[in-house]
Amino acid sequence: MGASGLSADPEEYRRRLTDQADVQLDAWAAELMRDLAKRRGIVSVVRAFRSAASLSEAEFEHVFASGGGAPATIGHDGDGNLIVPTISLHALVPGLRSRTENGRERLIDFLVANFDELVYV
């Protein structure tokens, strides 16, 4: 698996992620959000991202908008769950980096928290 950052367990995965360039981490986080949305739905992705990145609902909204997501597209589904357009999930990556001092670590936390969702091809 080498420089891909992948590993057989979450602890090794975290260690390998810390060696990756920011641009690679950002791409993996954005791709993972998109893939998770396809498999589990947007509510699950928003919940997982908020949890791993330790964001309140208001902080999530600020991160989304700061990353280029349209604030008017933030909403709630019929059950009251926070949602954003799936196509705009990528905005969370630059938004997290711009709104927090430890955005890199929070992105790594998100990737590691979803380690079991990774698909090895």
N, CA, C and O of each residue as an XYZ file, in Angstrom:
484
protein
N       0.810     -1.188      0.000
C       0.000      0.000      0.000
C       0.858      1.258      0.000
O       0.423      2.299     -0.494
N       2.050      1.182      0.537
C       3.041      2.224      0.409
C       2.547      3.633      0.658
O       1.905      3.910      1.671
N       2.850      4.517     -0.271
C       2.586      5.946     -0.103
C       1.115      6.314     -0.266
O       0.767      7.494     -0.214
N       0.256      5.334     -0.460
C      -1.154      5.652     -0.658
C      -1.824      6.155      0.608
O      -2.889      6.768      0.549
N      -1.204      5.898      1.753
C      -1.809      6.324      3.003
C      -2.738      5.284      3.588
O      -3.218      5.452      4.709
N      -3.005      4.211      2.856
C      -3.921      3.182      3.323
C      -3.194      2.197      4.225
O      -1.971      2.077      4.171
N      -3.949      1.503      5.045
C      -3.383      0.551      5.985
C      -4.435     -0.453      6.396
O      -5.619     -0.297      6.095
N      -3.990     -1.484      7.087
C      -4.893     -2.542      7.535
C      -5.662     -2.164      8.802
O      -6.665     -2.803      9.122
N      -5.212     -1.143      9.526
C      -5.907     -0.766     10.751
C      -5.913      0.756     10.909
O      -5.068      1.446     10.339
N      -6.869      1.276     11.683
C      -7.018      2.730     11.816
C      -5.788      3.440     12.411
O      -5.488      4.573     12.036
N      -5.090      2.786     13.321
C      -3.935      3.430     13.943
C      -2.818      3.653     12.924
O      -2.232      4.734     12.863
N      -2.530      2.636     12.132
C      -1.510      2.777     11.091
C      -1.980      3.776     10.027
O      -1.188      4.563      9.509
N      -3.260      3.733      9.714
C      -3.832      4.669      8.745
C      -3.608      6.111      9.207
O      -3.191      6.960      8.419
N      -3.883      6.384     10.476
C      -3.666      7.734     11.015
C      -2.198      8.128     10.880
O      -1.897      9.246     10.463
N      -1.288      7.230     11.223
C       0.142      7.539     11.118
C       0.519      7.860      9.674
O       1.280      8.795      9.424
N      -0.007      7.093      8.728
C       0.316      7.337      7.319
C      -0.315      8.627      6.808
O       0.271      9.329      5.985
N      -1.503      8.931      7.297
C      -2.146     10.177      6.877
C      -1.335     11.393      7.307
O      -1.259     12.377      6.571
N      -0.732     11.337      8.481
C       0.039     12.480      8.963
C       1.243     12.761      8.067
O       1.778     13.870      8.085
N       1.674     11.781      7.289
C       2.807     11.968      6.374
C       2.383     12.508      5.005
O       3.235     12.827      4.176
N       1.091     12.610      4.766
C       0.602     13.035      3.453
C       0.566     14.558      3.339
O       0.425     15.272      4.331
N       0.695     15.026      2.115
C       0.584     16.465      1.836
C      -0.858     16.917      2.031
O      -1.791     16.128      1.885
N      -1.027     18.182      2.360
C      -2.365     18.736      2.570
C      -3.269     18.522      1.360
O      -4.441     18.176      1.508
N      -2.727     18.728      0.174
C      -3.547     18.585     -1.038
C      -4.089     17.163     -1.161
O      -5.214     16.972     -1.621
N      -3.303     16.165     -0.756
C      -3.763     14.779     -0.812
C      -4.841     14.527      0.225
O      -5.865     13.915     -0.079
N      -4.622     14.994      1.448
C      -5.631     14.826      2.506
C      -6.950     15.479      2.112
O      -8.021     14.906      2.312
N      -6.864     16.678      1.554
C      -8.060     17.396      1.143
C      -8.829     16.621      0.077
O     -10.055     16.522      0.131
N      -8.103     16.078     -0.883
C      -8.753     15.305     -1.952
C      -9.404     14.055     -1.383
O     -10.537     13.732     -1.741
N      -8.713     13.356     -0.512
C      -9.285     12.141      0.067
C     -10.523     12.455      0.902
O     -11.514     11.727      0.832
N     -10.481     13.526      1.689
C     -11.637     13.878      2.525
C     -12.842     14.230      1.654
O     -13.955     13.779      1.925
N     -12.628     15.028      0.617
C     -13.728     15.408     -0.273
C     -14.291     14.185     -0.996
O     -15.507     14.042     -1.124
N     -13.414     13.310     -1.462
C     -13.869     12.095     -2.151
C     -14.627     11.171     -1.205
O     -15.628     10.565     -1.589
N     -14.151     11.067      0.026
C     -14.825     10.208      0.996
C     -16.224     10.733      1.299
O     -17.171      9.951      1.391
N     -16.364     12.045      1.453
C     -17.694     12.608      1.705
C     -18.635     12.293      0.548
O     -19.780     11.895      0.766
N     -18.160     12.469     -0.670
C     -18.988     12.182     -1.850
C     -19.383     10.700     -1.883
O     -20.547     10.370     -2.111
N     -18.419      9.820     -1.656
C     -18.699      8.386     -1.682
C     -19.649      7.971     -0.566
O     -20.541      7.151     -0.781
N     -19.465      8.529      0.615
C     -20.364      8.212      1.730
C     -21.779      8.695      1.437
O     -22.750      8.016      1.773
N     -21.900      9.851      0.819
C     -23.231     10.373      0.483
C     -23.948      9.432     -0.469
O     -25.159      9.237     -0.360
N     -23.219      8.854     -1.390
C     -23.825      7.907     -2.332
C     -24.296      6.646     -1.623
O     -25.351      6.106     -1.953
N     -23.529      6.177     -0.659
C     -23.857      4.925      0.017
C     -24.786      5.096      1.209
O     -25.662      4.261      1.437
N     -24.602      6.179      1.978
C     -25.332      6.325      3.231
C     -26.283      7.508      3.282
O     -27.131      7.589      4.170
N     -26.146      8.423      2.335
C     -27.024      9.596      2.325
C     -26.388     10.813      2.965
O     -25.453     10.707      3.759
N     -26.914     11.964      2.604
C     -26.343     13.240      3.038
C     -26.454     13.446      4.546
O     -25.542     14.001      5.157
N     -27.542     13.013      5.147
C     -27.715     13.199      6.594
C     -26.591     12.495      7.345
O     -26.023     13.051      8.284
N     -26.277     11.291      6.937
C     -25.221     10.519      7.580
C     -23.862     11.185      7.419
O     -23.060     11.197      8.353
N     -23.599     11.738      6.238
C     -22.310     12.397      5.991
C     -22.183     13.659      6.840
O     -21.148     13.879      7.469
N     -23.214     14.477      6.861
C     -23.169     15.699      7.655
C     -22.956     15.343      9.123
O     -22.139     15.966      9.800
N     -23.673     14.365      9.606
C     -23.545     13.934     11.006
C     -22.128     13.426     11.285
O     -21.527     13.791     12.295
N     -21.591     12.584     10.389
C     -20.252     12.025     10.574
C     -19.188     13.120     10.540
O     -18.253     13.111     11.341
N     -19.335     14.058      9.614
C     -18.356     15.140      9.513
C     -18.407     16.030     10.748
O     -17.371     16.373     11.317
N     -19.607     16.399     11.156
C     -19.740     17.246     12.350
C     -19.140     16.568     13.564
O     -18.450     17.206     14.359
N     -19.397     15.283     13.710
C     -18.883     14.548     14.861
C     -17.355     14.474     14.836
O     -16.703     14.812     15.825
N     -16.785     14.039     13.724
C     -15.334     13.882     13.633
C     -14.607     15.219     13.740
O     -13.523     15.297     14.320
N     -15.203     16.267     13.182
C     -14.575     17.588     13.196
C     -14.956     18.407     14.422
O     -14.505     19.543     14.574
N     -15.776     17.846     15.289
C     -16.212     18.523     16.528
C     -16.833     19.885     16.241
O     -16.405     20.906     16.780
N     -17.849     19.881     15.383
C     -18.516     21.121     14.992
C     -19.966     21.143     15.466
O     -20.699     20.170     15.293
N     -20.364     22.242     16.053
C     -21.777     22.445     16.349
C     -22.490     22.703     15.029
O     -21.842     22.827     13.990
N     -23.805     22.784     15.059
C     -24.544     23.073     13.830
C     -24.151     24.446     13.272
O     -23.936     24.589     12.069
N     -24.061     25.431     14.128
C     -23.682     26.775     13.679
C     -22.263     26.790     13.120
O     -22.005     27.422     12.096
N     -21.353     26.103     13.784
C     -19.973     26.034     13.287
C     -19.918     25.332     11.935
O     -19.182     25.758     11.045
N     -20.688     24.263     11.776
C     -20.753     23.560     10.492
C     -21.209     24.515      9.397
O     -20.625     24.548      8.314
N     -22.244     25.285      9.675
C     -22.761     26.237      8.689
C     -21.696     27.259      8.306
O     -21.568     27.604      7.131
N     -20.933     27.747      9.281
C     -19.874     28.716      8.999
C     -18.758     28.081      8.175
O     -18.237     28.696      7.245
N     -18.396     26.850      8.520
C     -17.364     26.127      7.771
C     -17.812     25.925      6.325
O     -17.041     26.156      5.393
N     -19.039     25.501      6.146
C     -19.582     25.262      4.807
C     -19.531     26.543      3.972
O     -19.049     26.531      2.840
N     -20.024     27.633      4.529
C     -20.043     28.906      3.798
C     -18.633     29.436      3.559
O     -18.354     29.984      2.492
N     -17.750     29.281      4.527
C     -16.377     29.763      4.371
C     -15.620     29.015      3.283
O     -14.686     29.550      2.686
N     -16.025     27.782      3.030
C     -15.378     26.982      2.001
C     -15.968     27.183      0.619
O     -15.513     26.561     -0.341
N     -16.962     28.031      0.501
C     -17.565     28.317     -0.795
C     -18.945     27.735     -0.992
O     -19.540     27.898     -2.058
N     -19.467     27.056      0.019
C     -20.832     26.544     -0.063
C     -21.824     27.689      0.053
O     -21.618     28.616      0.837
N     -22.886     27.632     -0.715
C     -23.893     28.698     -0.679
C     -24.710     28.598      0.611
O     -25.392     27.596      0.827
N     -24.652     29.615      1.467
C     -25.389     29.566      2.729
C     -26.884     29.320      2.551
O     -27.516     28.694      3.401
N     -27.447     29.808      1.458
C     -28.889     29.641      1.224
C     -29.264     28.191      0.965
O     -30.445     27.846      1.006
N     -28.275     27.327      0.695
C     -28.577     25.919      0.419
C     -28.534     25.043      1.673
O     -28.868     23.860      1.614
N     -28.131     25.609      2.788
C     -28.127     24.870      4.051
C     -29.569     24.769      4.529
O     -30.308     25.753      4.513
N     -29.956     23.591      4.947
C     -31.326     23.434      5.403
C     -31.492     22.250      6.324
O     -30.519     21.708      6.848
N     -32.729     21.858      6.513
C     -33.081     20.716      7.355
C     -34.082     19.862      6.599
O     -34.933     20.376      5.872
N     -33.975     18.565      6.776
C     -34.947     17.679      6.139
C     -36.214     17.627      7.000
O     -36.314     18.318      8.014
N     -37.171     16.805      6.587
C     -38.444     16.702      7.295
C     -38.322     16.241      8.731
O     -39.221     16.476      9.538
N     -37.205     15.578      9.063
C     -36.973     15.108     10.431
C     -36.124     16.078     11.242
O     -35.784     15.805     12.393
N     -35.785     17.214     10.635
C     -34.992     18.214     11.349
C     -33.490     18.040     11.242
O     -32.741     18.759     11.904
N     -33.030     17.100     10.419
C     -31.595     16.875     10.252
C     -30.983     17.938      9.357
O     -31.567     18.317      8.342
N     -29.817     18.415      9.732
C     -29.078     19.388      8.948
C     -28.650     18.758      7.622
O     -28.134     17.641      7.606
N     -28.859     19.463      6.518
C     -28.471     18.965      5.205
C     -27.885     20.093      4.357
O     -28.181     21.271      4.557
N     -27.050     19.692      3.413
C     -26.498     20.581      2.390
C     -26.521     19.790      1.080
O     -26.633     18.564      1.106
N     -26.416     20.469     -0.057
C     -26.387     19.727     -1.318
C     -25.148     18.826     -1.402
O     -24.034     19.261     -1.110
N     -25.352     17.598     -1.793
C     -24.242     16.652     -1.896
C     -23.135     17.199     -2.780
O     -21.956     17.018     -2.476
N     -23.488     17.851     -3.844
C     -22.510     18.373     -4.788
C     -21.624     19.465     -4.175
O     -20.585     19.813     -4.737
N     -22.031     19.996     -3.036
C     -21.272     21.064     -2.379
C     -20.473     20.588     -1.171
O     -19.854     21.404     -0.489
N     -20.474     19.303     -0.895
C     -19.757     18.799      0.279
C     -18.284     19.178      0.275
O     -17.694     19.407      1.332
N     -17.694     19.244     -0.901
C     -16.268     19.570     -1.002
C     -15.939     20.904     -0.337
O     -14.795     21.119      0.063
N     -16.912     21.803     -0.210
C     -16.694     23.111      0.419
C     -16.308     22.982      1.892
O     -15.717     23.898      2.463
N     -16.638     21.863      2.496
C     -16.309     21.672      3.904
C     -14.809     21.590      4.141
O     -14.328     21.967      5.210
N     -14.068     21.104      3.158
C     -12.625     20.929      3.339
C     -11.913     22.279      3.462
O     -11.273     22.523      4.485
N     -11.997     23.167      2.465
C     -11.326     24.459      2.645
C     -11.964     25.290      3.759
O     -11.289     26.086      4.412
N     -13.254     25.101      3.968
C     -13.918     25.828      5.040
C     -13.393     25.442      6.402
O     -13.177     26.306      7.253
N     -13.184     24.147      6.622
C     -12.649     23.687      7.899
C     -11.237     24.227      8.108
O     -10.872     24.633      9.211
N     -10.463     24.225      7.051
C      -9.095     24.742      7.161
C      -9.089     26.239      7.471
O      -8.244     26.709      8.232
N     -10.025     26.988      6.889
C     -10.030     28.442      7.090
C     -10.653     28.863      8.419
O     -10.319     29.924      8.948
N     -11.544     28.056      8.958
C     -12.267     28.452     10.175
C     -11.688     27.883     11.462
O     -12.076     28.298     12.554
N     -10.754     26.926     11.340
C     -10.188     26.314     12.544
C      -8.665     26.336     12.465
O      -8.082     26.329     11.380
N      -8.044     26.362     13.619
C      -6.578     26.341     13.668
C      -6.022     24.950     13.403
O      -4.865     24.807     13.007
N      -6.829     23.936     13.618
C      -6.360     22.558     13.469
C      -7.184     21.800     12.428
O      -7.537     20.639     12.631
N      -7.483     22.455     11.331
C      -8.281     21.837     10.278
C      -7.675     20.552      9.744
O      -8.395     19.588      9.481
N      -6.358     20.528      9.582
C      -5.685     19.321      9.100
C      -5.969     18.134     10.020
O      -6.311     17.047      9.555
N      -5.827     18.348     11.309
C      -6.063     17.269     12.275
C      -7.527     16.825     12.259
O      -7.816     15.636     12.394
N      -8.433     17.761     12.099
C      -9.855     17.420     12.058
C     -10.198     16.634     10.787
O     -11.041     15.738     10.819
N      -9.549     16.968      9.678
C      -9.763     16.189      8.449
C      -9.222     14.779      8.618
O      -9.843     13.814      8.173
N      -8.074     14.659      9.257
C      -7.524     13.325      9.538
C      -8.481     12.566     10.457
O      -8.719     11.375     10.254
N      -9.024     13.238     11.450
C     -10.001     12.585     12.343
C     -11.196     12.071     11.548
O     -11.681     10.967     11.796
N     -11.675     12.873     10.586
C     -12.798     12.442      9.749
C     -12.422     11.218      8.925
O     -13.196     10.264      8.845
N     -11.262     11.235      8.321
C     -10.829     10.091      7.504
C     -10.691      8.839      8.360
O     -11.146      7.765      7.965
N     -10.076      8.965      9.512
C      -9.873      7.803     10.391
C     -11.210      7.309     10.955
O     -11.425      6.102     11.060
N     -12.093      8.214     11.310
C     -13.400      7.813     11.849
C     -14.199      6.994     10.846
O     -15.063      6.202     11.224
N     -13.906      7.187      9.574
C     -14.617      6.462      8.520
C     -13.739      5.416      7.847
O     -13.991      5.022      6.708
N     -12.729      4.980      8.542
C     -11.782      3.990      8.023
C     -12.489      2.748      7.489
O     -12.116      2.221      6.441
N     -13.495      2.288      8.196
C     -14.199      1.072      7.783
C     -15.016      1.259      6.505
O     -15.469      0.280      5.913
N     -15.203      2.483      6.084
C     -15.951      2.768      4.861
C     -15.054      2.762      3.628
O     -15.545      2.735      2.499
N     -13.754      2.787      3.839
C     -12.843      2.835      2.701
C     -12.957      1.572      1.873
O     -13.110      0.470      2.398
N     -12.879      1.759      0.569
C     -12.968      0.637     -0.354
C     -11.580      0.408     -0.941
O     -11.008      1.286     -1.587
N     -11.066     -0.757     -0.710
C      -9.775     -1.110     -1.271
C      -9.967     -1.761     -2.613
O     -10.622     -2.797     -2.726
N      -9.397     -1.156     -3.628
C      -9.547     -1.665     -5.004
C      -8.216     -2.209     -5.473
O      -8.107     -2.688     -6.601
